[in-house]
Amino acid sequence: MEEKSDKERIKVVIKLYASLRDRIGFKEKVLYVKEGQGIISLLHELEKVIGDRGNLIFDDNGNLKNVMLSVNNVLVSHQELSRLKLYNGDRVDIMPLPSGG
Amino acid sequence: MKVKIHRELDNTSSLIDEVKRSSNEIGAIAVFIGVVRGVSYGERVLRLEYEAHEVLAEKVMEKIIEESKDKYGIIDAIVEHKIGSVGVGEDVMKIVVASRHRRECFKALMEIVDRVKHEVPIWKKEVTEKRSYWVEGSEN
């Protein structure tokens, strides 16, 4: 199957918070992905960009670890990840586990 | 119900008055105030720096209060948490719970405090004499 060109891809903004932002090294990144792609695929795209620092998001088995996720200011549970699709202009927040109080 | 993420917290007496006004069925009010400790793991703490996802944090706080009302039958609650730099001895979190009787009030307060610490997207960086580091959260 042919890869979609950048023009056919959608824009998704990824925003990082607190320790993740400081360790990965940026606050915000725009990625262009296929429409309807899931968050896990998006995070693997991000992993390609951040290299070894992907281990802050995925464990050795490729499972998500120690992060909270939200799409357009709505929290997404890890159970919901597989069925949630992304659309043009979506914003995905990747956050460390809370440590307030 | 009131939730607030801000650089300044409201006066405790005014929070108690506010929650008291919500119903004449209230017979118990419990208050928790989190304060910045001056020593952490043997190191002298200079300050804590808090960051939050403010929109999500307020949504999660509201959900915690609603669920606590359903579970314990409390009448009302207020949750406030500071962001920004907070010095040693300063208040960082205030939680006020009002109910008909004391038992559900204490239980609800304990659970709300724990849930705010573990579920609300707020993060703290500890700045000590020797270093500064983000405190890692845990699942529970």
gemmi code that builds the backbone of each chain (N, CA, C; Angstrom):
import gemmi

chains = {
    "A": [
        ("MET", (0.845, -1.202, 0.000), (0.000, 0.000, 0.000), (0.884, 1.257, 0.000)),
        ("GLU", (0.439, 2.263, -0.791), (1.253, 3.488, -0.877), (1.176, 4.307, 0.404)),
        ("GLU", (2.302, 4.870, 0.762), (2.312, 5.783, 1.911), (1.589, 7.064, 1.529)),
        ("LYS", (0.845, 7.650, 2.446), (0.187, 8.921, 2.152), (1.213, 10.042, 2.141)),
        ("SER", (1.023, 11.013, 1.236), (1.922, 12.162, 1.228), (1.592, 13.049, 2.424)),
        ("ASP", (2.507, 13.985, 2.710), (2.284, 14.879, 3.844), (0.976, 15.657, 3.706)),
        ("LYS", (0.603, 15.963, 2.421), (-0.620, 16.735, 2.203), (-1.858, 15.952, 2.661)),
        ("GLU", (-1.780, 14.612, 2.576), (-2.935, 13.792, 2.951), (-2.948, 13.466, 4.434)),
        ("ARG", (-1.938, 13.893, 5.122), (-1.853, 13.573, 6.547), (-2.496, 14.673, 7.385)),
        ("ILE", (-2.823, 14.323, 8.597), (-3.430, 15.304, 9.497), (-2.386, 15.817, 10.489)),
        ("LYS", (-2.678, 16.981, 11.011), (-1.745, 17.617, 11.954), (-2.200, 17.319, 13.390)),
        ("VAL", (-1.296, 16.814, 14.188), (-1.599, 16.570, 15.599), (-0.517, 17.259, 16.438)),
        ("VAL", (-0.960, 17.987, 17.427), (-0.020, 18.685, 18.302), (0.177, 17.862, 19.572)),
        ("ILE", (1.425, 17.581, 19.878), (1.742, 16.846, 21.107), (2.319, 17.830, 22.114)),
        ("LYS", (1.798, 17.792, 23.321), (2.302, 18.685, 24.362), (2.783, 17.856, 25.549)),
        ("LEU", (3.956, 18.186, 26.047), (4.546, 17.463, 27.180), (4.543, 18.345, 28.424)),
        ("TYR", (4.514, 17.692, 29.574), (4.424, 18.435, 30.838), (5.504, 18.005, 31.830)),
        ("ALA", (5.880, 18.944, 32.672), (6.720, 18.715, 33.866), (7.963, 17.882, 33.536)),
        ("SER", (8.171, 16.765, 34.255), (9.415, 16.007, 34.083), (9.556, 15.462, 32.669)),
        ("LEU", (8.455, 15.087, 32.038), (8.552, 14.560, 30.664), (9.067, 15.635, 29.712)),
        ("ARG", (8.537, 16.833, 29.867), (8.987, 17.960, 29.022), (10.477, 18.208, 29.233)),
        ("ASP", (10.897, 18.250, 30.494), (12.301, 18.552, 30.776), (13.231, 17.447, 30.291)),
        ("ARG", (12.811, 16.180, 30.455), (13.691, 15.071, 30.080), (13.711, 14.827, 28.576)),
        ("ILE", (12.570, 15.001, 27.943), (12.533, 14.768, 26.496), (13.077, 15.980, 25.752)),
        ("GLY", (12.869, 17.163, 26.320), (13.563, 18.324, 25.774), (12.733, 19.281, 24.952)),
        ("PHE", (11.442, 19.094, 24.875), (10.613, 20.113, 24.230), (9.232, 20.135, 24.875)),
        ("LYS", (8.563, 21.273, 24.661), (7.253, 21.461, 25.269), (6.137, 21.028, 24.310)),
        ("GLU", (6.388, 21.255, 23.038), (5.332, 21.012, 22.047), (5.957, 20.535, 20.742)),
        ("LYS", (5.292, 19.615, 20.090), (5.800, 19.109, 18.800), (4.609, 18.831, 17.893)),
        ("VAL", (4.739, 19.229, 16.635), (3.672, 18.936, 15.669), (4.083, 17.711, 14.868)),
        ("LEU", (3.202, 16.723, 14.798), (3.457, 15.548, 13.967), (2.340, 15.439, 12.935)),
        ("TYR", (2.692, 14.920, 11.761), (1.699, 14.699, 10.705), (1.510, 13.196, 10.550)),
        ("VAL", (0.296, 12.750, 10.778), (0.033, 11.307, 10.754), (-1.196, 11.019, 9.887)),
        ("LYS", (-1.422, 9.740, 9.621), (-2.590, 9.363, 8.825), (-3.876, 9.624, 9.602)),
        ("GLU", (-4.902, 10.109, 8.888), (-6.177, 10.364, 9.557), (-6.745, 9.059, 10.120)),
        ("GLY", (-7.303, 9.141, 11.309), (-7.894, 7.956, 11.925), (-6.894, 7.088, 12.654)),
        ("GLN", (-5.638, 7.514, 12.617), (-4.599, 6.756, 13.322), (-4.839, 6.822, 14.826)),
        ("GLY", (-4.458, 5.775, 15.532), (-4.652, 5.747, 16.980), (-3.524, 6.435, 17.733)),
        ("ILE", (-3.750, 6.625, 19.014), (-2.756, 7.332, 19.830), (-1.471, 6.521, 19.978)),
        ("ILE", (-1.616, 5.206, 20.113), (-0.415, 4.389, 20.276), (0.503, 4.547, 19.049)),
        ("SER", (-0.117, 4.560, 17.861), (0.690, 4.754, 16.650), (1.359, 6.124, 16.673)),
        ("LEU", (0.601, 7.116, 17.145), (1.163, 8.468, 17.242), (2.367, 8.477, 18.191)),
        ("LEU", (2.219, 7.783, 19.317), (3.309, 7.770, 20.285), (4.538, 7.041, 19.717)),
        ("HIS", (4.289, 6.035, 18.881), (5.433, 5.369, 18.246), (6.099, 6.290, 17.219)),
        ("GLU", (5.292, 7.141, 16.573), (5.884, 8.160, 15.678), (6.756, 9.102, 16.494)),
        ("LEU", (6.239, 9.474, 17.665), (7.003, 10.369, 18.541), (8.304, 9.684, 18.987)),
        ("GLU", (8.198, 8.394, 19.245), (9.375, 7.631, 19.681), (10.491, 7.717, 18.638)),
        ("LYS", (10.088, 7.716, 17.352), (11.103, 7.821, 16.290), (11.841, 9.147, 16.378)),
        ("VAL", (11.113, 10.184, 16.824), (11.698, 11.529, 16.905), (12.611, 11.662, 18.126)),
        ("ILE", (12.222, 11.033, 19.227), (12.953, 11.274, 20.480), (13.967, 10.182, 20.808)),
        ("GLY", (13.988, 9.135, 20.007), (15.020, 8.095, 20.164), (14.967, 7.413, 21.522)),
        ("ASP", (16.136, 7.339, 22.173), (16.242, 6.605, 23.448), (15.291, 7.133, 24.520)),
        ("ARG", (14.939, 8.406, 24.409), (14.053, 8.984, 25.432), (12.632, 8.413, 25.346)),
        ("GLY", (12.398, 7.601, 24.336), (11.127, 6.891, 24.241), (10.900, 5.985, 25.430)),
        ("ASN", (12.011, 5.616, 26.095), (11.855, 4.744, 27.278), (11.194, 5.473, 28.452)),
        ("LEU", (10.968, 6.777, 28.294), (10.208, 7.506, 29.322), (8.707, 7.278, 29.143)),
        ("ILE", (8.338, 6.804, 27.958), (6.919, 6.600, 27.644), (6.564, 5.118, 27.529)),
        ("PHE", (7.479, 4.329, 26.936), (7.220, 2.896, 26.747), (8.193, 2.061, 27.574)),
        ("ASP", (7.715, 0.911, 28.066), (8.637, -0.002, 28.743), (9.317, -0.896, 27.696)),
        ("ASP", (10.114, -1.854, 28.158), (10.881, -2.705, 27.236), (9.993, -3.543, 26.329)),
        ("ASN", (8.758, -3.791, 26.771), (7.838, -4.601, 25.958), (6.952, -3.748, 25.052)),
        ("GLY", (7.216, -2.456, 25.020), (6.432, -1.575, 24.157), (5.108, -1.148, 24.758)),
        ("ASN", (4.925, -1.415, 26.045), (3.695, -0.966, 26.710), (3.889, 0.419, 27.305)),
        ("LEU", (2.805, 1.185, 27.328), (2.875, 2.518, 27.928), (3.200, 2.419, 29.409)),
        ("LYS", (3.994, 3.333, 29.899), (4.302, 3.289, 31.334), (4.289, 4.698, 31.936)),
        ("ASN", (3.779, 4.772, 33.135), (3.893, 5.989, 33.944), (3.511, 7.287, 33.243)),
        ("VAL", (2.484, 7.230, 32.396), (2.024, 8.468, 31.769), (0.499, 8.570, 31.832)),
        ("MET", (0.025, 9.811, 31.851), (-1.395, 10.097, 31.670), (-1.520, 10.744, 30.299)),
        ("LEU", (-2.638, 10.468, 29.638), (-2.842, 11.029, 28.302), (-4.184, 11.736, 28.235)),
        ("SER", (-4.218, 12.822, 27.486), (-5.517, 13.436, 27.209), (-5.546, 13.884, 25.756)),
        ("VAL", (-6.745, 13.881, 25.185), (-6.933, 14.380, 23.823), (-7.929, 15.522, 23.913)),
        ("ASN", (-7.501, 16.689, 23.464), (-8.358, 17.882, 23.498), (-8.968, 18.102, 24.879)),
        ("ASN", (-8.129, 17.990, 25.879), (-8.522, 18.234, 27.280), (-9.503, 17.211, 27.850)),
        ("VAL", (-9.519, 16.031, 27.283), (-10.316, 14.938, 27.859), (-9.354, 13.790, 28.177)),
        ("LEU", (-9.363, 13.372, 29.450), (-8.472, 12.279, 29.854), (-8.831, 11.000, 29.106)),
        ("VAL", (-7.811, 10.259, 28.721), (-8.020, 8.997, 28.014), (-7.406, 7.888, 28.861)),
        ("SER", (-8.223, 6.897, 29.215), (-7.679, 5.798, 30.007), (-6.880, 4.879, 29.082)),
        ("HIS", (-5.998, 4.088, 29.668), (-5.192, 3.186, 28.842), (-6.089, 2.158, 28.135)),
        ("GLN", (-7.254, 1.862, 28.741), (-8.183, 0.904, 28.119), (-8.824, 1.494, 26.850)),
        ("GLU", (-8.959, 2.818, 26.838), (-9.632, 3.466, 25.698), (-8.698, 3.703, 24.514)),
        ("LEU", (-7.405, 3.533, 24.746), (-6.430, 3.946, 23.745), (-6.613, 3.259, 22.398)),
        ("SER", (-6.917, 1.968, 22.437), (-6.947, 1.216, 21.177), (-8.105, 1.642, 20.272)),
        ("ARG", (-9.198, 2.150, 20.864), (-10.335, 2.499, 19.985), (-10.445, 3.993, 19.683)),
        ("LEU", (-9.585, 4.805, 20.266), (-9.686, 6.243, 20.021), (-8.853, 6.645, 18.795)),
        ("LYS", (-9.495, 7.306, 17.849), (-8.801, 7.727, 16.624), (-8.512, 9.226, 16.658)),
        ("LEU", (-7.481, 9.612, 15.949), (-7.090, 11.024, 15.925), (-7.580, 11.708, 14.649)),
        ("TYR", (-7.867, 13.008, 14.787), (-8.342, 13.788, 13.649), (-7.551, 15.098, 13.549)),
        ("ASN", (-7.665, 15.742, 12.392), (-6.877, 16.944, 12.131), (-7.085, 17.999, 13.222)),
        ("GLY", (-5.987, 18.515, 13.734), (-6.058, 19.576, 14.743), (-6.137, 19.075, 16.167)),
        ("ASP", (-6.166, 17.758, 16.356), (-6.223, 17.231, 17.725), (-4.970, 17.625, 18.507)),
        ("ARG", (-5.168, 17.781, 19.804), (-4.015, 18.027, 20.683), (-3.920, 16.881, 21.688)),
        ("VAL", (-2.771, 16.275, 21.733), (-2.550, 15.153, 22.652), (-1.576, 15.603, 23.738)),
        ("ASP", (-2.014, 15.534, 24.975), (-1.149, 15.893, 26.101), (-0.576, 14.618, 26.710)),
        ("ILE", (0.725, 14.611, 26.893), (1.384, 13.460, 27.526), (1.957, 13.959, 28.854)),
        ("MET", (1.477, 13.339, 29.931), (1.807, 13.860, 31.264), (2.380, 12.770, 32.157)),
        ("PRO", (3.307, 13.136, 33.042), (3.752, 12.162, 34.039), (2.624, 11.873, 35.025)),
        ("LEU", (2.769, 10.816, 35.806), (1.777, 10.556, 36.847), (1.796, 11.706, 37.850)),
        ("PRO", (0.640, 12.036, 38.408), (0.568, 13.186, 39.320), (1.467, 13.032, 40.552)),
        ("SER", (1.947, 14.167, 41.034), (2.761, 14.149, 42.266), (2.459, 15.395, 43.092)),
        ("GLY", (1.195, 15.824, 43.035), (0.829, 17.032, 43.769), (0.648, 16.775, 45.254)),
        ("GLY", (0.177, 17.797, 45.928), (-0.072, 17.685, 47.369), (1.124, 18.071, 48.189)),
    ],
    "B": [
        ("MET", (-20.063, 23.119, 45.581), (-18.768, 22.558, 45.209), (-17.894, 23.654, 44.595)),
        ("LYS", (-16.649, 23.648, 44.977), (-15.731, 24.595, 44.364), (-14.370, 23.933, 44.204)),
        ("VAL", (-13.737, 24.144, 43.055), (-12.361, 23.684, 42.872), (-11.546, 24.866, 42.359)),
        ("LYS", (-10.277, 24.835, 42.668), (-9.453, 25.982, 42.280), (-7.981, 25.572, 42.182)),
        ("ILE", (-7.365, 25.972, 41.072), (-5.916, 25.810, 40.891), (-5.397, 27.228, 40.698)),
        ("HIS", (-4.568, 27.691, 41.599), (-4.194, 29.103, 41.519), (-2.894, 29.351, 42.287)),
        ("ARG", (-2.302, 30.513, 42.066), (-1.082, 30.865, 42.814), (-1.398, 31.236, 44.257)),
        ("GLU", (-2.639, 31.604, 44.528), (-3.065, 31.955, 45.892), (-4.255, 31.099, 46.296)),
        ("LEU", (-4.253, 30.606, 47.512), (-5.407, 29.876, 48.031), (-6.285, 30.829, 48.823)),
        ("ASP", (-7.560, 30.468, 48.929), (-8.462, 31.310, 49.713), (-8.225, 31.108, 51.201)),
        ("ASN", (-8.624, 32.084, 51.963), (-8.549, 32.031, 53.414), (-9.382, 30.854, 53.944)),
        ("THR", (-8.811, 30.112, 54.888), (-9.489, 28.899, 55.369), (-10.848, 29.208, 55.995)),
        ("SER", (-10.914, 30.267, 56.795), (-12.195, 30.615, 57.428), (-13.269, 30.905, 56.393)),
        ("SER", (-12.878, 31.572, 55.316), (-13.878, 31.900, 54.292), (-14.335, 30.631, 53.571)),
        ("LEU", (-13.432, 29.659, 53.431), (-13.824, 28.389, 52.794), (-14.823, 27.639, 53.678)),
        ("ILE", (-14.566, 27.656, 54.985), (-15.482, 26.985, 55.916), (-16.849, 27.669, 55.887)),
        ("ASP", (-16.844, 29.002, 55.916), (-18.116, 29.740, 55.856), (-18.871, 29.418, 54.566)),
        ("GLU", (-18.103, 29.347, 53.470), (-18.709, 29.100, 52.165), (-19.405, 27.732, 52.125)),
        ("VAL", (-18.702, 26.716, 52.626), (-19.271, 25.376, 52.579), (-20.450, 25.269, 53.561)),
        ("LYS", (-20.349, 25.976, 54.674), (-21.415, 25.953, 55.690), (-22.711, 26.527, 55.122)),
        ("ARG", (-22.553, 27.509, 54.254), (-23.733, 28.170, 53.674), (-24.466, 27.281, 52.664)),
        ("SER", (-23.824, 26.173, 52.215), (-24.423, 25.380, 51.139), (-25.646, 24.585, 51.586)),
        ("SER", (-25.793, 24.333, 52.892), (-26.966, 23.588, 53.364), (-27.132, 23.736, 54.872)),
        ("ASN", (-28.383, 23.737, 55.332), (-28.589, 23.781, 56.788), (-28.652, 22.371, 57.385)),
        ("GLU", (-28.374, 21.364, 56.555), (-28.309, 19.981, 57.055), (-26.905, 19.619, 57.528)),
        ("ILE", (-25.954, 20.523, 57.316), (-24.558, 20.214, 57.664), (-24.383, 20.129, 59.181)),
        ("GLY", (-23.763, 19.002, 59.604), (-23.495, 18.828, 61.029), (-22.028, 18.604, 61.316)),
        ("ALA", (-21.217, 18.469, 60.262), (-19.782, 18.238, 60.459), (-19.004, 18.846, 59.295)),
        ("ILE", (-17.881, 19.462, 59.629), (-16.981, 19.998, 58.595), (-15.568, 19.560, 58.948)),
        ("ALA", (-14.886, 18.935, 57.990), (-13.490, 18.518, 58.210), (-12.600, 19.249, 57.215)),
        ("VAL", (-11.426, 19.654, 57.699), (-10.510, 20.454, 56.871), (-9.140, 19.785, 56.821)),
        ("PHE", (-8.577, 19.699, 55.627), (-7.187, 19.250, 55.485), (-6.390, 20.380, 54.858)),
        ("ILE", (-5.237, 20.657, 55.431), (-4.332, 21.657, 54.842), (-2.975, 21.012, 54.657)),
        ("GLY", (-2.531, 20.924, 53.415), (-1.191, 20.408, 53.121), (-0.191, 21.553, 53.194)),
        ("VAL", (0.925, 21.308, 53.883), (1.928, 22.355, 54.125), (3.292, 21.874, 53.610)),
        ("VAL", (4.083, 22.770, 53.070), (5.408, 22.397, 52.557), (6.365, 22.123, 53.729)),
        ("ARG", (6.876, 20.884, 53.751), (7.829, 20.490, 54.809), (9.210, 21.069, 54.535)),
        ("GLY", (9.925, 21.384, 55.586), (11.256, 21.987, 55.446), (12.376, 20.985, 55.266)),
        ("VAL", (12.083, 19.698, 55.458), (13.115, 18.666, 55.316), (12.535, 17.519, 54.507)),
        ("SER", (13.302, 17.026, 53.534), (12.857, 15.886, 52.742), (14.033, 14.928, 52.577)),
        ("TYR", (13.855, 13.705, 53.039), (14.928, 12.694, 52.980), (16.255, 13.262, 53.509)),
        ("GLY", (16.162, 13.989, 54.597), (17.358, 14.509, 55.253), (17.929, 15.769, 54.639)),
        ("GLU", (17.362, 16.229, 53.532), (17.890, 17.450, 52.898), (16.995, 18.639, 53.240)),
        ("ARG", (17.641, 19.792, 53.416), (16.864, 20.995, 53.721), (16.174, 21.495, 52.450)),
        ("VAL", (14.869, 21.601, 52.523), (14.078, 22.044, 51.371), (14.028, 23.574, 51.341)),
        ("LEU", (14.238, 24.140, 50.156), (14.144, 25.602, 50.015), (12.733, 26.009, 49.572)),
        ("ARG", (12.198, 25.245, 48.621), (10.840, 25.526, 48.135), (10.361, 24.371, 47.262)),
        ("LEU", (9.075, 24.358, 46.972), (8.515, 23.425, 45.993), (7.948, 24.240, 44.839)),
        ("GLU", (8.099, 23.704, 43.635), (7.535, 24.388, 42.465), (6.478, 23.487, 41.842)),
        ("TYR", (5.255, 24.004, 41.766), (4.132, 23.202, 41.271), (3.712, 23.640, 39.877)),
        ("GLU", (3.409, 22.618, 39.076), (2.877, 22.861, 37.729), (1.617, 22.012, 37.583)),
        ("ALA", (0.666, 22.480, 36.812), (-0.565, 21.701, 36.622), (-1.049, 21.821, 35.182)),
        ("HIS", (-1.795, 20.833, 34.758), (-2.603, 20.971, 33.553), (-3.923, 21.518, 34.094)),
        ("GLU", (-4.062, 22.832, 34.049), (-5.116, 23.475, 34.835), (-6.530, 23.057, 34.431)),
        ("VAL", (-6.775, 22.954, 33.135), (-8.132, 22.598, 32.680), (-8.488, 21.186, 33.149)),
        ("LEU", (-7.560, 20.259, 32.899), (-7.822, 18.870, 33.297), (-7.886, 18.727, 34.808)),
        ("ALA", (-7.005, 19.438, 35.498), (-6.927, 19.317, 36.956), (-8.271, 19.692, 37.587)),
        ("GLU", (-8.864, 20.782, 37.107), (-10.149, 21.191, 37.694), (-11.252, 20.187, 37.365)),
        ("LYS", (-11.200, 19.635, 36.146), (-12.205, 18.612, 35.776), (-12.079, 17.393, 36.690)),
        ("VAL", (-10.844, 16.954, 36.924), (-10.640, 15.750, 37.747), (-11.055, 16.027, 39.191)),
        ("MET", (-10.745, 17.218, 39.691), (-11.160, 17.573, 41.058), (-12.686, 17.533, 41.193)),
        ("GLU", (-13.379, 18.079, 40.201), (-14.853, 18.068, 40.242), (-15.382, 16.639, 40.240)),
        ("LYS", (-14.755, 15.793, 39.430), (-15.180, 14.377, 39.356), (-14.970, 13.687, 40.705)),
        ("ILE", (-13.854, 13.970, 41.347), (-13.561, 13.355, 42.646), (-14.620, 13.775, 43.676)),
        ("ILE", (-14.975, 15.056, 43.668), (-15.984, 15.528, 44.623), (-17.342, 14.881, 44.338)),
        ("GLU", (-17.718, 14.841, 43.059), (-19.015, 14.228, 42.700), (-19.055, 12.772, 43.142)),
        ("GLU", (-17.972, 12.046, 42.898), (-17.945, 10.621, 43.262), (-17.955, 10.432, 44.774)),
        ("SER", (-17.354, 11.379, 45.466), (-17.343, 11.308, 46.918), (-18.736, 11.580, 47.484)),
        ("LYS", (-19.458, 12.482, 46.832), (-20.851, 12.755, 47.247), (-21.678, 11.478, 47.096)),
        ("ASP", (-21.508, 10.806, 45.948), (-22.270, 9.569, 45.709), (-21.879, 8.472, 46.701)),
        ("LYS", (-20.581, 8.342, 46.954), (-20.093, 7.225, 47.785), (-20.374, 7.416, 49.266)),
        ("TYR", (-20.151, 8.634, 49.754), (-20.237, 8.861, 51.206), (-21.457, 9.694, 51.618)),
        ("GLY", (-22.141, 10.244, 50.632), (-23.303, 11.066, 50.960), (-22.946, 12.407, 51.586)),
        ("ILE", (-21.725, 12.868, 51.328), (-21.364, 14.189, 51.869), (-22.191, 15.258, 51.171)),
        ("ILE", (-22.319, 16.394, 51.803), (-23.171, 17.447, 51.241), (-22.404, 18.327, 50.258)),
        ("ASP", (-21.183, 18.658, 50.628), (-20.422, 19.553, 49.747), (-18.927, 19.421, 50.041)),
        ("ALA", (-18.099, 19.909, 49.118), (-16.649, 19.902, 49.349), (-15.993, 20.986, 48.502)),
        ("ILE", (-14.841, 21.422, 48.983), (-14.025, 22.395, 48.249), (-12.618, 21.830, 48.161)),
        ("VAL", (-12.025, 21.925, 46.975), (-10.633, 21.496, 46.803), (-9.865, 22.643, 46.143)),
        ("GLU", (-8.792, 23.071, 46.772), (-7.931, 24.112, 46.195), (-6.480, 23.629, 46.231)),
        ("HIS", (-5.741, 23.909, 45.172), (-4.320, 23.521, 45.137), (-3.514, 24.658, 44.518)),
        ("LYS", (-2.369, 24.913, 45.104), (-1.522, 25.999, 44.602), (-0.683, 25.540, 43.413)),
        ("ILE", (-0.324, 26.479, 42.549), (0.698, 26.247, 41.535), (1.751, 27.347, 41.679)),
        ("GLY", (2.902, 27.137, 41.029), (3.985, 28.100, 41.147), (4.899, 27.736, 42.303)),
        ("SER", (5.679, 28.702, 42.734), (6.669, 28.466, 43.786), (6.022, 28.605, 45.170)),
        ("VAL", (6.270, 27.600, 46.021), (5.665, 27.611, 47.357), (6.768, 27.384, 48.395)),
        ("GLY", (6.879, 28.288, 49.323), (7.951, 28.226, 50.321), (7.636, 27.286, 51.475)),
        ("VAL", (8.674, 26.952, 52.214), (8.537, 26.090, 53.389), (7.556, 26.719, 54.393)),
        ("GLY", (6.653, 25.887, 54.896), (5.680, 26.380, 55.872), (4.416, 26.943, 55.248)),
        ("GLU", (4.440, 27.147, 53.937), (3.242, 27.701, 53.281), (2.236, 26.595, 52.979)),
        ("ASP", (0.963, 26.977, 52.953), (-0.100, 26.037, 52.586), (-0.060, 25.783, 51.084)),
        ("VAL", (-0.237, 24.505, 50.716), (-0.204, 24.189, 49.289), (-1.526, 23.594, 48.809)),
        ("MET", (-2.272, 22.985, 49.723), (-3.539, 22.376, 49.326), (-4.532, 22.525, 50.468)),
        ("LYS", (-5.762, 22.879, 50.132), (-6.816, 22.957, 51.152), (-8.017, 22.156, 50.663)),
        ("ILE", (-8.510, 21.298, 51.548), (-9.699, 20.516, 51.223), (-10.682, 20.646, 52.387)),
        ("VAL", (-11.888, 21.025, 52.062), (-12.930, 21.177, 53.079), (-14.103, 20.275, 52.695)),
        ("VAL", (-14.530, 19.456, 53.637), (-15.658, 18.538, 53.377), (-16.754, 18.798, 54.404)),
        ("ALA", (-17.981, 18.854, 53.925), (-19.121, 19.061, 54.825), (-20.110, 17.918, 54.672)),
        ("SER", (-20.611, 17.433, 55.812), (-21.571, 16.332, 55.760), (-22.550, 16.436, 56.939)),
        ("ARG", (-23.482, 15.487, 57.001), (-24.445, 15.498, 58.099), (-23.791, 15.018, 59.397)),
        ("HIS", (-22.933, 14.002, 59.277), (-22.304, 13.398, 60.468), (-20.788, 13.267, 60.261)),
        ("ARG", (-20.061, 13.086, 61.395), (-18.605, 13.156, 61.318), (-17.946, 11.981, 60.602)),
        ("ARG", (-18.538, 10.758, 60.741), (-17.834, 9.592, 60.197), (-17.627, 9.684, 58.691)),
        ("GLU", (-18.703, 9.963, 57.950), (-18.552, 10.042, 56.489), (-17.681, 11.229, 56.097)),
        ("CYS", (-17.686, 12.237, 56.974), (-16.873, 13.432, 56.707), (-15.381, 13.072, 56.718)),
        ("PHE", (-14.955, 12.344, 57.772), (-13.548, 11.933, 57.880), (-13.158, 10.992, 56.744)),
        ("LYS", (-14.027, 10.006, 56.487), (-13.720, 9.030, 55.427), (-13.571, 9.718, 54.074)),
        ("ALA", (-14.532, 10.589, 53.778), (-14.503, 11.287, 52.487), (-13.262, 12.176, 52.384)),
        ("LEU", (-12.939, 12.849, 53.480), (-11.771, 13.737, 53.456), (-10.500, 12.940, 53.145)),
        ("MET", (-10.318, 11.817, 53.839), (-9.144, 10.977, 53.603), (-9.058, 10.560, 52.140)),
        ("GLU", (-10.188, 10.117, 51.611), (-10.164, 9.619, 50.232), (-9.939, 10.753, 49.226)),
        ("ILE", (-10.556, 11.884, 49.474), (-10.365, 13.007, 48.536), (-8.900, 13.443, 48.530)),
        ("VAL", (-8.280, 13.530, 49.707), (-6.864, 13.925, 49.770), (-6.014, 12.943, 48.949)),
        ("ASP", (-6.219, 11.633, 49.196), (-5.433, 10.626, 48.461), (-5.669, 10.729, 46.959)),
        ("ARG", (-6.922, 10.876, 46.576), (-7.225, 10.916, 45.140), (-6.664, 12.169, 44.475)),
        ("VAL", (-6.704, 13.296, 45.172), (-6.132, 14.524, 44.586), (-4.636, 14.318, 44.338)),
        ("LYS", (-3.958, 13.697, 45.311), (-2.510, 13.489, 45.159), (-2.174, 12.532, 44.007)),
        ("HIS", (-3.047, 11.536, 43.776), (-2.715, 10.494, 42.800), (-3.398, 10.626, 41.450)),
        ("GLU", (-4.450, 11.449, 41.364), (-5.222, 11.488, 40.110), (-5.251, 12.849, 39.418)),
        ("VAL", (-5.007, 13.905, 40.167), (-5.117, 15.242, 39.561), (-3.775, 15.626, 38.921)),
        ("PRO", (-3.788, 16.007, 37.639), (-2.529, 16.303, 36.953), (-1.840, 17.580, 37.459)),
        ("ILE", (-1.197, 17.378, 38.592), (-0.382, 18.428, 39.216), (0.954, 17.759, 39.535)),
        ("TRP", (2.048, 18.499, 39.320), (3.379, 17.910, 39.549), (4.224, 18.865, 40.382)),
        ("LYS", (5.064, 18.279, 41.233), (5.914, 19.165, 42.051), (7.386, 18.873, 41.831)),
        ("LYS", (8.135, 19.968, 41.823), (9.595, 19.887, 41.754), (10.108, 20.332, 43.115)),
        ("GLU", (10.941, 19.484, 43.711), (11.483, 19.810, 45.016), (12.826, 20.512, 44.828)),
        ("VAL", (12.975, 21.655, 45.442), (14.242, 22.392, 45.362), (14.857, 22.376, 46.754)),
        ("THR", (15.985, 21.650, 46.885), (16.657, 21.569, 48.179), (17.964, 22.357, 48.101)),
        ("GLU", (18.691, 22.350, 49.193), (19.988, 23.047, 49.193), (20.942, 22.463, 48.157)),
        ("LYS", (20.797, 21.146, 47.901), (21.766, 20.461, 47.042), (21.337, 20.261, 45.602)),
        ("ARG", (20.038, 20.222, 45.351), (19.576, 19.860, 44.004), (18.114, 20.235, 43.818)),
        ("SER", (17.658, 20.073, 42.571), (16.223, 20.193, 42.337), (15.803, 19.028, 41.457)),
        ("TYR", (14.654, 18.464, 41.729), (14.199, 17.291, 40.966), (12.681, 17.190, 41.004)),
        ("TRP", (12.126, 16.636, 39.916), (10.694, 16.378, 39.866), (10.389, 15.174, 40.738)),
        ("VAL", (9.397, 15.274, 41.559), (8.960, 14.143, 42.381), (8.140, 13.216, 41.483)),
        ("GLU", (8.511, 11.942, 41.471), (7.823, 10.967, 40.625), (6.500, 10.543, 41.266)),
        ("GLY", (5.453, 10.553, 40.491), (4.171, 10.075, 40.989), (4.094, 8.564, 40.904)),
        ("SER", (3.103, 8.012, 41.584), (2.919, 6.565, 41.508), (1.448, 6.277, 41.265)),
        ("GLU", (1.142, 5.037, 40.875), (-0.231, 4.676, 40.526), (-1.171, 4.824, 41.726)),
        ("ASN", (-0.652, 4.512, 42.952), (-1.519, 4.645, 44.128), (-0.699, 4.919, 45.378)),
    ],
}
model = gemmi.Model(1)
for chain_id, residues in chains.items():
    chain = gemmi.Chain(chain_id)
    for i, (resn, *xyz) in enumerate(residues, 1):
        res = gemmi.Residue()
        res.name, res.seqid = resn, gemmi.SeqId(i, " ")
        for name, pos in zip(("N", "CA", "C"), xyz):
            atom = gemmi.Atom()
            atom.name, atom.element = name, gemmi.Element(name[0])
            atom.pos, atom.b_iso = gemmi.Position(*pos), 0.0
            res.add_atom(atom)
        chain.add_residue(res)
    model.add_chain(chain)
structure = gemmi.Structure()
structure.add_model(model)
structure.setup_entities()
